Protein backbone atom coordinates (compact mmCIF):
# COMPACT_ATOMS: atom_id res chain seq x y z
CA UNK A 1 0.00 0.00 0.00
CA UNK A 2 2.89 2.39 0.77
CA UNK A 3 4.29 1.67 -2.69
CA UNK A 4 0.94 2.54 -4.29
CA UNK A 5 0.63 5.71 -2.22
CA UNK A 6 4.07 6.80 -3.39
CA UNK A 7 3.02 6.00 -6.94
CA UNK A 8 -0.13 8.08 -6.53
CA UNK A 9 1.89 11.06 -5.27
CA UNK A 10 4.37 10.75 -8.14
CA UNK A 11 1.57 10.43 -10.66
CA UNK A 12 -0.26 13.49 -9.34
CA UNK A 13 2.98 15.46 -9.59
CA UNK A 14 3.24 14.49 -13.26
CA UNK A 15 -0.18 15.87 -14.20
CA UNK A 16 -0.66 19.18 -16.01
CA UNK A 17 -2.40 20.96 -13.13
CA UNK A 18 -3.37 23.76 -13.15
CA UNK A 19 -4.61 23.09 -16.66
CA UNK A 20 -4.05 25.79 -19.29
CA UNK A 21 -6.49 28.61 -19.99
CA UNK A 22 -6.70 29.62 -23.67
CA UNK A 23 -8.53 32.53 -25.28
CA UNK A 24 -10.95 31.47 -28.03
CA UNK A 25 -10.53 33.95 -30.87
CA UNK A 26 -13.71 33.57 -32.93
CA UNK A 27 -15.44 36.29 -34.95
CA UNK A 28 -18.89 34.90 -34.12
CA UNK A 29 -18.29 35.45 -30.42
CA UNK A 30 -16.77 38.87 -31.03
CA UNK A 31 -19.92 39.84 -32.96
CA UNK A 32 -22.01 38.84 -29.94
CA UNK A 33 -19.77 40.80 -27.56
CA UNK A 34 -18.89 37.64 -25.62
CA UNK A 35 -15.38 36.67 -24.51
CA UNK A 36 -14.79 32.92 -24.17
CA UNK A 37 -11.78 31.23 -22.60
CA UNK A 38 -11.20 27.47 -22.74
CA UNK A 39 -10.12 25.71 -19.55
CA UNK A 40 -8.15 22.86 -21.13
CA UNK A 41 -8.69 20.08 -18.62
CA UNK A 42 -8.41 17.71 -21.58
CA UNK A 43 -4.64 18.27 -21.40
CA UNK A 44 -4.22 17.17 -17.76
CA UNK A 45 -3.19 13.60 -18.70
CA UNK A 46 -3.23 11.64 -21.98
CA UNK A 47 -5.60 8.98 -20.62
CA UNK A 48 -7.17 10.29 -17.40
CA UNK A 49 -8.30 13.64 -18.67
CA UNK A 50 -10.27 16.58 -17.43
CA UNK A 51 -13.11 16.28 -15.01
CA UNK A 52 -12.56 12.52 -14.88
CA UNK A 53 -9.28 13.13 -13.05
CA UNK A 54 -10.91 15.75 -10.84
CA UNK A 55 -13.60 13.27 -9.81
CA UNK A 56 -11.21 10.36 -9.33
CA UNK A 57 -8.54 12.25 -7.37
CA UNK A 58 -9.94 11.98 -3.84
CA UNK A 59 -11.68 8.67 -4.54
CA UNK A 60 -8.34 7.07 -5.48
CA UNK A 61 -6.81 8.43 -2.28
CA UNK A 62 -9.75 7.02 -0.27
CA UNK A 63 -9.46 3.63 -1.96
CA UNK A 64 -5.75 3.55 -1.16
CA UNK A 65 -6.38 4.57 2.46
CA UNK A 66 -8.87 1.68 2.81
CA UNK A 67 -6.33 -0.76 1.41
CA UNK A 68 -8.58 -1.60 -1.53
CA UNK A 69 -7.08 -3.67 -4.32
CA UNK A 70 -9.99 -3.34 -6.77
CA UNK A 71 -12.13 -0.50 -8.10
CA UNK A 72 -15.64 -1.25 -9.39
CA UNK A 73 -17.69 1.31 -11.25
CA UNK A 74 -20.62 1.73 -13.64
CA UNK A 75 -21.10 3.34 -17.02
CA UNK A 76 -22.55 3.23 -20.49
CA UNK A 77 -20.79 1.73 -23.46
CA UNK A 78 -19.29 5.11 -24.41
CA UNK A 79 -18.45 6.24 -20.86
CA UNK A 80 -15.33 8.38 -20.52
CA UNK A 81 -15.43 7.57 -16.82
CA UNK A 82 -15.05 3.86 -17.60
CA UNK A 83 -12.01 4.67 -19.75
CA UNK A 84 -10.47 6.90 -17.09
CA UNK A 85 -11.00 4.41 -14.27
CA UNK A 86 -9.37 1.65 -16.31
CA UNK A 87 -6.39 3.86 -17.13
CA UNK A 88 -5.95 5.11 -13.57
CA UNK A 89 -6.18 1.58 -12.23
CA UNK A 90 -3.49 0.42 -14.63
CA UNK A 91 -1.20 3.33 -13.70
CA UNK A 92 -1.65 2.90 -9.94
CA UNK A 93 -1.89 -0.85 -9.53
CA UNK A 94 -5.62 -1.28 -8.87
CA UNK A 95 -7.62 -4.03 -10.52
CA UNK A 96 -10.71 -2.55 -12.19
CA UNK A 97 -14.20 -3.81 -12.95
CA UNK A 98 -16.58 -1.95 -15.25
CA UNK A 99 -20.29 -2.74 -15.00
CA UNK A 100 -21.71 -1.68 -18.36
CA UNK A 101 -25.33 -0.76 -19.06
CA UNK A 102 -27.03 -3.09 -21.53
CA UNK A 103 -25.95 -6.18 -23.41
CA UNK A 104 -22.52 -6.99 -24.73
CA UNK A 105 -21.95 -6.08 -28.38
CA UNK A 106 -18.97 -7.45 -30.27
CA UNK A 107 -16.68 -6.18 -31.52
CA UNK A 108 -16.29 -3.75 -28.63
CA UNK A 109 -16.47 -0.06 -29.44
CA UNK A 110 -13.35 2.09 -29.07
CA UNK A 111 -14.14 3.14 -25.48
CA UNK A 112 -14.62 -0.39 -24.17
CA UNK A 113 -11.68 -1.68 -26.20
CA UNK A 114 -9.51 0.96 -24.53
CA UNK A 115 -10.75 -0.11 -21.08
CA UNK A 116 -10.24 -3.81 -21.76
CA UNK A 117 -6.72 -3.20 -23.09
CA UNK A 118 -5.88 -1.56 -19.76
CA UNK A 119 -6.99 -4.61 -17.86
CA UNK A 120 -10.55 -3.73 -16.93
CA UNK A 121 -12.88 -6.69 -16.39
CA UNK A 122 -16.08 -5.79 -18.24
CA UNK A 123 -19.44 -7.19 -17.20
CA UNK A 124 -22.94 -6.23 -18.26
CA UNK A 125 -26.30 -5.51 -16.62
CA UNK A 126 -29.52 -5.39 -18.56
CA UNK A 127 -31.15 -1.99 -18.51
CA UNK A 128 -33.79 -2.93 -15.93
CA UNK A 129 -31.18 -4.18 -13.46
CA UNK A 130 -28.87 -1.29 -14.28
CA UNK A 131 -31.52 1.16 -13.12
CA UNK A 132 -31.30 -0.58 -9.73
CA UNK A 133 -27.49 -0.39 -9.58
CA UNK A 134 -27.46 1.66 -6.39
CA UNK A 135 -29.69 -0.73 -4.43
CA UNK A 136 -28.00 -2.78 -1.68
CA UNK A 137 -29.14 -6.09 -3.19
CA UNK A 138 -27.42 -5.33 -6.50
CA UNK A 139 -24.19 -4.21 -4.79
CA UNK A 140 -24.20 -7.28 -2.57
CA UNK A 141 -24.60 -9.55 -5.59
CA UNK A 142 -21.61 -7.84 -7.22
CA UNK A 143 -19.58 -8.39 -4.04
CA UNK A 144 -20.50 -12.07 -4.03
CA UNK A 145 -19.41 -12.29 -7.65
CA UNK A 146 -16.21 -10.25 -7.53
CA UNK A 147 -15.17 -10.09 -3.88
CA UNK A 148 -14.11 -6.93 -2.08
CA UNK A 149 -13.90 -3.66 -4.02
CA UNK A 150 -13.99 0.12 -3.63
CA UNK A 151 -17.25 1.30 -5.17
CA UNK A 152 -17.21 4.25 -7.54
CA UNK A 153 -20.70 5.38 -8.61
CA UNK A 154 -21.63 6.00 -12.22
CA UNK A 155 -19.54 8.83 -13.61
CA UNK A 156 -17.52 8.80 -10.38
CA UNK A 157 -20.12 11.19 -8.98
CA UNK A 158 -20.10 11.37 -5.20
CA UNK A 159 -19.08 13.79 -2.45
CA UNK A 160 -15.37 13.24 -3.08
CA UNK A 161 -15.87 13.96 -6.78
CA UNK A 162 -17.61 17.24 -5.98
CA UNK A 163 -14.69 18.17 -3.73
CA UNK A 164 -12.26 17.57 -6.58
CA UNK A 165 -14.31 19.66 -9.02
CA UNK A 166 -14.44 22.68 -6.72
CA UNK A 167 -10.69 22.96 -7.26
CA UNK A 168 -11.25 23.94 -10.91
CA UNK A 169 -12.37 27.38 -9.75
CA UNK A 170 -9.34 27.73 -7.49
CA UNK A 171 -7.18 27.67 -10.65
CA UNK A 172 -8.99 30.67 -12.20
CA UNK A 173 -8.60 34.34 -11.43
CA UNK A 174 -11.63 36.32 -10.36
CA UNK A 175 -12.23 38.03 -13.71
CA UNK A 176 -14.97 35.91 -15.23
CA UNK A 177 -18.75 35.97 -15.07
CA UNK A 178 -19.86 32.50 -16.14
CA UNK A 179 -18.39 29.01 -16.27
CA UNK A 180 -19.90 26.30 -18.49
CA UNK A 181 -19.41 22.54 -18.41
CA UNK A 182 -20.96 19.46 -20.03
CA UNK A 183 -23.32 17.68 -17.67
CA UNK A 184 -23.87 13.93 -17.47
CA UNK A 185 -24.22 13.00 -13.81
CA UNK A 186 -23.96 16.47 -12.30
CA UNK A 187 -20.87 16.23 -10.09
CA UNK A 188 -18.75 18.64 -12.13
CA UNK A 189 -21.49 21.28 -12.13
CA UNK A 190 -22.12 20.73 -8.40
CA UNK A 191 -18.45 21.20 -7.56
CA UNK A 192 -17.77 24.11 -9.90
CA UNK A 193 -20.83 26.02 -8.71
CA UNK A 194 -19.84 25.32 -5.11
CA UNK A 195 -16.47 26.97 -5.68
CA UNK A 196 -17.70 30.16 -7.39
CA UNK A 197 -17.33 33.63 -5.93
CA UNK A 198 -20.12 36.16 -5.44
CA UNK A 199 -21.70 37.25 -8.71
CA UNK A 200 -20.38 34.34 -10.76
CA UNK A 201 -22.66 31.70 -12.24
CA UNK A 202 -22.45 28.26 -13.85
CA UNK A 203 -24.35 26.49 -16.62
CA UNK A 204 -24.28 22.73 -17.08
CA UNK A 205 -25.16 21.60 -20.61
CA UNK A 206 -27.01 18.30 -20.33
CA UNK A 207 -25.83 15.66 -22.80
CA UNK A 208 -28.87 13.58 -21.87
CA UNK A 209 -32.35 13.76 -23.32
CA UNK A 210 -34.81 14.65 -20.57
CA UNK A 211 -32.01 16.09 -18.47
CA UNK A 212 -34.30 18.12 -16.19
CA UNK A 213 -33.75 15.47 -13.50
CA UNK A 214 -30.20 16.83 -13.19
CA UNK A 215 -31.58 19.77 -11.19
CA UNK A 216 -32.42 17.33 -8.43
CA UNK A 217 -29.19 15.35 -8.75
CA UNK A 218 -26.91 18.40 -8.69
CA UNK A 219 -28.75 19.79 -5.66
CA UNK A 220 -28.47 16.43 -3.89
CA UNK A 221 -24.73 16.21 -4.59
CA UNK A 222 -24.24 19.73 -3.25
CA UNK A 223 -26.20 18.97 -0.08
CA UNK A 224 -24.11 15.84 0.53
CA UNK A 225 -20.75 17.43 -0.28
CA UNK A 226 -21.20 21.05 0.78
CA UNK A 227 -24.10 20.92 3.23
CA UNK A 228 -26.22 23.22 1.08
CA UNK A 229 -27.55 23.86 -2.43
CA UNK A 230 -26.09 26.96 -4.03
CA UNK A 231 -28.31 29.18 -6.17
CA UNK A 232 -25.72 30.17 -8.77
CA UNK A 233 -26.23 27.47 -11.41
CA UNK A 234 -28.70 26.06 -13.88
CA UNK A 235 -28.93 23.10 -16.26
CA UNK A 236 -29.41 23.82 -19.97
CA UNK A 237 -31.38 20.97 -21.53
CA UNK A 238 -31.75 22.13 -25.14
CA UNK A 239 -28.54 20.81 -26.69
CA UNK A 240 -28.54 17.03 -26.19
CA UNK A 241 -28.90 16.21 -29.92
CA UNK A 242 -31.09 13.20 -29.25
CA UNK A 243 -29.59 11.93 -26.01
CA UNK A 244 -26.46 10.43 -24.55
CA UNK A 245 -23.93 9.35 -27.21
CA UNK A 246 -26.34 10.59 -29.91
CA UNK A 247 -25.30 12.98 -32.65
CA UNK A 248 -26.53 14.36 -35.95
CA UNK A 249 -25.12 16.12 -39.00
CA UNK A 250 -25.55 19.57 -37.46
CA UNK A 251 -23.41 18.67 -34.45
CA UNK A 252 -20.82 16.92 -36.63
CA UNK A 253 -20.59 19.94 -38.95
CA UNK A 254 -20.14 22.28 -35.99
CA UNK A 255 -17.39 20.13 -34.46
CA UNK A 256 -15.57 19.80 -37.79
CA UNK A 257 -15.74 23.56 -38.37
CA UNK A 258 -14.53 24.22 -34.82
CA UNK A 259 -11.56 21.92 -35.40
CA UNK A 260 -10.67 23.72 -38.65
CA UNK A 261 -10.89 27.14 -37.03
CA UNK A 262 -9.17 26.39 -33.72
CA UNK A 263 -7.21 23.12 -34.14
CA UNK A 264 -9.06 21.59 -31.18
CA UNK A 265 -10.98 18.32 -31.55
CA UNK A 266 -14.16 18.36 -29.48
CA UNK A 267 -15.46 15.16 -27.91
CA UNK A 268 -18.88 14.75 -29.57
CA UNK A 269 -20.44 13.00 -26.55
CA UNK A 270 -19.80 15.93 -24.20
CA UNK A 271 -17.79 19.01 -25.16
CA UNK A 272 -19.11 19.48 -28.71
CA UNK A 273 -22.64 19.76 -27.33
CA UNK A 274 -21.58 22.32 -24.74
CA UNK A 275 -19.66 24.44 -27.25
CA UNK A 276 -22.54 24.31 -29.74
CA UNK A 277 -24.81 25.53 -26.94
CA UNK A 278 -22.48 28.38 -25.96
CA UNK A 279 -22.29 29.63 -29.55
CA UNK A 280 -26.06 29.33 -29.99
CA UNK A 281 -26.81 31.22 -26.77
CA UNK A 282 -24.28 33.92 -27.68
CA UNK A 283 -25.84 34.28 -31.15
CA UNK A 284 -29.31 34.56 -29.64
CA UNK A 285 -28.30 37.28 -27.17
CA UNK A 286 -28.58 35.16 -24.04
CA UNK A 287 -25.36 36.67 -22.67
CA UNK A 288 -24.96 40.35 -21.87
CA UNK A 289 -22.34 42.08 -24.04
CA UNK A 290 -19.00 42.01 -22.23
CA UNK A 291 -19.70 38.69 -20.52
CA UNK A 292 -16.55 36.69 -19.89
CA UNK A 293 -17.20 32.93 -20.17
CA UNK A 294 -15.02 30.00 -19.12
CA UNK A 295 -15.77 26.81 -21.07
CA UNK A 296 -14.49 23.68 -19.37
CA UNK A 297 -13.06 21.29 -21.97
CA UNK A 298 -13.38 18.07 -20.09
CA UNK A 299 -11.88 15.68 -22.63
C-alpha positions as CSV (number, residue, x, y, z in Angstrom):
1,X,0.0,0.0,0.0
2,X,2.9,2.4,0.8
3,X,4.3,1.7,-2.7
4,X,0.9,2.5,-4.3
5,X,0.6,5.7,-2.2
6,X,4.1,6.8,-3.4
7,X,3.0,6.0,-6.9
8,X,-0.1,8.1,-6.5
9,X,1.9,11.1,-5.3
10,X,4.4,10.8,-8.1
11,X,1.6,10.4,-10.7
12,X,-0.3,13.5,-9.3
13,X,3.0,15.5,-9.6
14,X,3.2,14.5,-13.3
15,X,-0.2,15.9,-14.2
16,X,-0.7,19.2,-16.0
17,X,-2.4,21.0,-13.1
18,X,-3.4,23.8,-13.2
19,X,-4.6,23.1,-16.7
20,X,-4.0,25.8,-19.3
21,X,-6.5,28.6,-20.0
22,X,-6.7,29.6,-23.7
23,X,-8.5,32.5,-25.3
24,X,-11.0,31.5,-28.0
25,X,-10.5,33.9,-30.9
26,X,-13.7,33.6,-32.9
27,X,-15.4,36.3,-34.9
28,X,-18.9,34.9,-34.1
29,X,-18.3,35.4,-30.4
30,X,-16.8,38.9,-31.0
31,X,-19.9,39.8,-33.0
32,X,-22.0,38.8,-29.9
33,X,-19.8,40.8,-27.6
34,X,-18.9,37.6,-25.6
35,X,-15.4,36.7,-24.5
36,X,-14.8,32.9,-24.2
37,X,-11.8,31.2,-22.6
38,X,-11.2,27.5,-22.7
39,X,-10.1,25.7,-19.5
40,X,-8.1,22.9,-21.1
41,X,-8.7,20.1,-18.6
42,X,-8.4,17.7,-21.6
43,X,-4.6,18.3,-21.4
44,X,-4.2,17.2,-17.8
45,X,-3.2,13.6,-18.7
46,X,-3.2,11.6,-22.0
47,X,-5.6,9.0,-20.6
48,X,-7.2,10.3,-17.4
49,X,-8.3,13.6,-18.7
50,X,-10.3,16.6,-17.4
51,X,-13.1,16.3,-15.0
52,X,-12.6,12.5,-14.9
53,X,-9.3,13.1,-13.0
54,X,-10.9,15.7,-10.8
55,X,-13.6,13.3,-9.8
56,X,-11.2,10.4,-9.3
57,X,-8.5,12.2,-7.4
58,X,-9.9,12.0,-3.8
59,X,-11.7,8.7,-4.5
60,X,-8.3,7.1,-5.5
61,X,-6.8,8.4,-2.3
62,X,-9.7,7.0,-0.3
63,X,-9.5,3.6,-2.0
64,X,-5.8,3.6,-1.2
65,X,-6.4,4.6,2.5
66,X,-8.9,1.7,2.8
67,X,-6.3,-0.8,1.4
68,X,-8.6,-1.6,-1.5
69,X,-7.1,-3.7,-4.3
70,X,-10.0,-3.3,-6.8
71,X,-12.1,-0.5,-8.1
72,X,-15.6,-1.3,-9.4
73,X,-17.7,1.3,-11.2
74,X,-20.6,1.7,-13.6
75,X,-21.1,3.3,-17.0
76,X,-22.6,3.2,-20.5
77,X,-20.8,1.7,-23.5
78,X,-19.3,5.1,-24.4
79,X,-18.4,6.2,-20.9
80,X,-15.3,8.4,-20.5
81,X,-15.4,7.6,-16.8
82,X,-15.0,3.9,-17.6
83,X,-12.0,4.7,-19.7
84,X,-10.5,6.9,-17.1
85,X,-11.0,4.4,-14.3
86,X,-9.4,1.6,-16.3
87,X,-6.4,3.9,-17.1
88,X,-6.0,5.1,-13.6
89,X,-6.2,1.6,-12.2
90,X,-3.5,0.4,-14.6
91,X,-1.2,3.3,-13.7
92,X,-1.7,2.9,-9.9
93,X,-1.9,-0.9,-9.5
94,X,-5.6,-1.3,-8.9
95,X,-7.6,-4.0,-10.5
96,X,-10.7,-2.6,-12.2
97,X,-14.2,-3.8,-12.9
98,X,-16.6,-1.9,-15.2
99,X,-20.3,-2.7,-15.0
100,X,-21.7,-1.7,-18.4
101,X,-25.3,-0.8,-19.1
102,X,-27.0,-3.1,-21.5
103,X,-26.0,-6.2,-23.4
104,X,-22.5,-7.0,-24.7
105,X,-22.0,-6.1,-28.4
106,X,-19.0,-7.5,-30.3
107,X,-16.7,-6.2,-31.5
108,X,-16.3,-3.7,-28.6
109,X,-16.5,-0.1,-29.4
110,X,-13.3,2.1,-29.1
111,X,-14.1,3.1,-25.5
112,X,-14.6,-0.4,-24.2
113,X,-11.7,-1.7,-26.2
114,X,-9.5,1.0,-24.5
115,X,-10.8,-0.1,-21.1
116,X,-10.2,-3.8,-21.8
117,X,-6.7,-3.2,-23.1
118,X,-5.9,-1.6,-19.8
119,X,-7.0,-4.6,-17.9
120,X,-10.6,-3.7,-16.9
121,X,-12.9,-6.7,-16.4
122,X,-16.1,-5.8,-18.2
123,X,-19.4,-7.2,-17.2
124,X,-22.9,-6.2,-18.3
125,X,-26.3,-5.5,-16.6
126,X,-29.5,-5.4,-18.6
127,X,-31.2,-2.0,-18.5
128,X,-33.8,-2.9,-15.9
129,X,-31.2,-4.2,-13.5
130,X,-28.9,-1.3,-14.3
131,X,-31.5,1.2,-13.1
132,X,-31.3,-0.6,-9.7
133,X,-27.5,-0.4,-9.6
134,X,-27.5,1.7,-6.4
135,X,-29.7,-0.7,-4.4
136,X,-28.0,-2.8,-1.7
137,X,-29.1,-6.1,-3.2
138,X,-27.4,-5.3,-6.5
139,X,-24.2,-4.2,-4.8
140,X,-24.2,-7.3,-2.6
141,X,-24.6,-9.6,-5.6
142,X,-21.6,-7.8,-7.2
143,X,-19.6,-8.4,-4.0
144,X,-20.5,-12.1,-4.0
145,X,-19.4,-12.3,-7.7
146,X,-16.2,-10.3,-7.5
147,X,-15.2,-10.1,-3.9
148,X,-14.1,-6.9,-2.1
149,X,-13.9,-3.7,-4.0
150,X,-14.0,0.1,-3.6
151,X,-17.2,1.3,-5.2
152,X,-17.2,4.3,-7.5
153,X,-20.7,5.4,-8.6
154,X,-21.6,6.0,-12.2
155,X,-19.5,8.8,-13.6
156,X,-17.5,8.8,-10.4
157,X,-20.1,11.2,-9.0
158,X,-20.1,11.4,-5.2
159,X,-19.1,13.8,-2.5
160,X,-15.4,13.2,-3.1
161,X,-15.9,14.0,-6.8
162,X,-17.6,17.2,-6.0
163,X,-14.7,18.2,-3.7
164,X,-12.3,17.6,-6.6
165,X,-14.3,19.7,-9.0
166,X,-14.4,22.7,-6.7
167,X,-10.7,23.0,-7.3
168,X,-11.3,23.9,-10.9
169,X,-12.4,27.4,-9.8
170,X,-9.3,27.7,-7.5
171,X,-7.2,27.7,-10.6
172,X,-9.0,30.7,-12.2
173,X,-8.6,34.3,-11.4
174,X,-11.6,36.3,-10.4
175,X,-12.2,38.0,-13.7
176,X,-15.0,35.9,-15.2
177,X,-18.8,36.0,-15.1
178,X,-19.9,32.5,-16.1
179,X,-18.4,29.0,-16.3
180,X,-19.9,26.3,-18.5
181,X,-19.4,22.5,-18.4
182,X,-21.0,19.5,-20.0
183,X,-23.3,17.7,-17.7
184,X,-23.9,13.9,-17.5
185,X,-24.2,13.0,-13.8
186,X,-24.0,16.5,-12.3
187,X,-20.9,16.2,-10.1
188,X,-18.8,18.6,-12.1
189,X,-21.5,21.3,-12.1
190,X,-22.1,20.7,-8.4
191,X,-18.4,21.2,-7.6
192,X,-17.8,24.1,-9.9
193,X,-20.8,26.0,-8.7
194,X,-19.8,25.3,-5.1
195,X,-16.5,27.0,-5.7
196,X,-17.7,30.2,-7.4
197,X,-17.3,33.6,-5.9
198,X,-20.1,36.2,-5.4
199,X,-21.7,37.2,-8.7
200,X,-20.4,34.3,-10.8
201,X,-22.7,31.7,-12.2
202,X,-22.5,28.3,-13.8
203,X,-24.4,26.5,-16.6
204,X,-24.3,22.7,-17.1
205,X,-25.2,21.6,-20.6
206,X,-27.0,18.3,-20.3
207,X,-25.8,15.7,-22.8
208,X,-28.9,13.6,-21.9
209,X,-32.4,13.8,-23.3
210,X,-34.8,14.7,-20.6
211,X,-32.0,16.1,-18.5
212,X,-34.3,18.1,-16.2
213,X,-33.8,15.5,-13.5
214,X,-30.2,16.8,-13.2
215,X,-31.6,19.8,-11.2
216,X,-32.4,17.3,-8.4
217,X,-29.2,15.3,-8.7
218,X,-26.9,18.4,-8.7
219,X,-28.8,19.8,-5.7
220,X,-28.5,16.4,-3.9
221,X,-24.7,16.2,-4.6
222,X,-24.2,19.7,-3.2
223,X,-26.2,19.0,-0.1
224,X,-24.1,15.8,0.5
225,X,-20.8,17.4,-0.3
226,X,-21.2,21.1,0.8
227,X,-24.1,20.9,3.2
228,X,-26.2,23.2,1.1
229,X,-27.5,23.9,-2.4
230,X,-26.1,27.0,-4.0
231,X,-28.3,29.2,-6.2
232,X,-25.7,30.2,-8.8
233,X,-26.2,27.5,-11.4
234,X,-28.7,26.1,-13.9
235,X,-28.9,23.1,-16.3
236,X,-29.4,23.8,-20.0
237,X,-31.4,21.0,-21.5
238,X,-31.7,22.1,-25.1
239,X,-28.5,20.8,-26.7
240,X,-28.5,17.0,-26.2
241,X,-28.9,16.2,-29.9
242,X,-31.1,13.2,-29.3
243,X,-29.6,11.9,-26.0
244,X,-26.5,10.4,-24.6
245,X,-23.9,9.4,-27.2
246,X,-26.3,10.6,-29.9
247,X,-25.3,13.0,-32.6
248,X,-26.5,14.4,-35.9
249,X,-25.1,16.1,-39.0
250,X,-25.6,19.6,-37.5
251,X,-23.4,18.7,-34.4
252,X,-20.8,16.9,-36.6
253,X,-20.6,19.9,-38.9
254,X,-20.1,22.3,-36.0
255,X,-17.4,20.1,-34.5
256,X,-15.6,19.8,-37.8
257,X,-15.7,23.6,-38.4
258,X,-14.5,24.2,-34.8
259,X,-11.6,21.9,-35.4
260,X,-10.7,23.7,-38.6
261,X,-10.9,27.1,-37.0
262,X,-9.2,26.4,-33.7
263,X,-7.2,23.1,-34.1
264,X,-9.1,21.6,-31.2
265,X,-11.0,18.3,-31.6
266,X,-14.2,18.4,-29.5
267,X,-15.5,15.2,-27.9
268,X,-18.9,14.8,-29.6
269,X,-20.4,13.0,-26.6
270,X,-19.8,15.9,-24.2
271,X,-17.8,19.0,-25.2
272,X,-19.1,19.5,-28.7
273,X,-22.6,19.8,-27.3
274,X,-21.6,22.3,-24.7
275,X,-19.7,24.4,-27.2
276,X,-22.5,24.3,-29.7
277,X,-24.8,25.5,-26.9
278,X,-22.5,28.4,-26.0
279,X,-22.3,29.6,-29.5
280,X,-26.1,29.3,-30.0
281,X,-26.8,31.2,-26.8
282,X,-24.3,33.9,-27.7
283,X,-25.8,34.3,-31.1
284,X,-29.3,34.6,-29.6
285,X,-28.3,37.3,-27.2
286,X,-28.6,35.2,-24.0
287,X,-25.4,36.7,-22.7
288,X,-25.0,40.4,-21.9
289,X,-22.3,42.1,-24.0
290,X,-19.0,42.0,-22.2
291,X,-19.7,38.7,-20.5
292,X,-16.5,36.7,-19.9
293,X,-17.2,32.9,-20.2
294,X,-15.0,30.0,-19.1
295,X,-15.8,26.8,-21.1
296,X,-14.5,23.7,-19.4
297,X,-13.1,21.3,-22.0
298,X,-13.4,18.1,-20.1
299,X,-11.9,15.7,-22.6
